[in-house]
Amino acid sequence: MEIKVGFEIGYAAVAPTPIVIMLRIHPSRYSDIVGTESIVAEPDTPIGFYRDSFGNVCGRLVAPAGGVTLRGSALVRDSGLPDVVVPTAQQLPIDQLPDDVLLYLMASRYCETDKLTDVAWSLFGNTAPGWARVSAICTFVHNHVTFGYQHAHFMKSAHDVYEQGTGVCRDFAHLALTFCRCMGIPARYCTGYMGDIGVPPDPEPMDFSGWFEVYLAGQWYTFDARHNHPRIGRILMGTGRDAADVALTTSFGRMTLVKFLVITDEVVAA
């Protein structure tokens, strides 16, 4: 299948303001892009792109006084298959993990392993290591946390989510991946496009989505504690320790969000 993705994000600014953006499709999906991906700023402002330490593609620009509107679009080929399920994928002993994976066992800004390790072991200590353990974690988080956009807060951590029992997609991901780290399973945060493909349409406006990946049997696998079942049409944009590493935009000065529109639609042949 082919999926049309895009966004329009507008900011108002009183003075010229530097911004870093992470709005490009992840390099792992470059071969699936039909033609070229377009990202432009209006008024016309040059954007310089670079790779961050996690391998994500970031852009930097200076928004002029008055503000800036960022627009992106791409057509992406996709297998049309749901997330891979491999129940036999094994958890590796920590001393056998690659050096660059160890980072994803450690605490990060939104993922306080120190506060949740005892909780994690009390909840999941009797589960089978590997895929079954991650599945149990996702099911617990899915049932424990109530989704609602009114529950979103940029300072909310995994421990907050556990105590409050509410959140948005990033909060489900933060709590689940923190539990995984507490149980010795490397886990990283992901952000990207995921539309209502193969599921009933959501009446809420479309948004970017947050999920997570775990390292089992020598590779990364996708999990989603909010939906807790395989989905079709994920298009990755960035990965990191948590949402702080994959912020869509980071401004170095005061800016006000005035428009936010995301599109993720399957292209239906005429």
Secondary structure, DSSP 8 states (H G I E B T S, - for coil): -EEEEEEEEEEEESS-EEEEE--S--GGGGGGEEEEEEEEEETT---EEEE-TTS-EEEEEEE-TT-EEEEEEEEEE----B----TT-----GGGS-GGGGGGGS-BTTB-HHHHHHHHHHHHTTS-TTHHHHHHHHHHHHHH-EE-GGG--TT--HHHHHHH-EE-HHHHHHHHHHHHHHTT--EEEEEEE---SSS---SS----EEEEEEEETTEEEEE-TTT-S--B--EEEEEESSGGGG-SEEESS-EEEEEEEEEEEE----
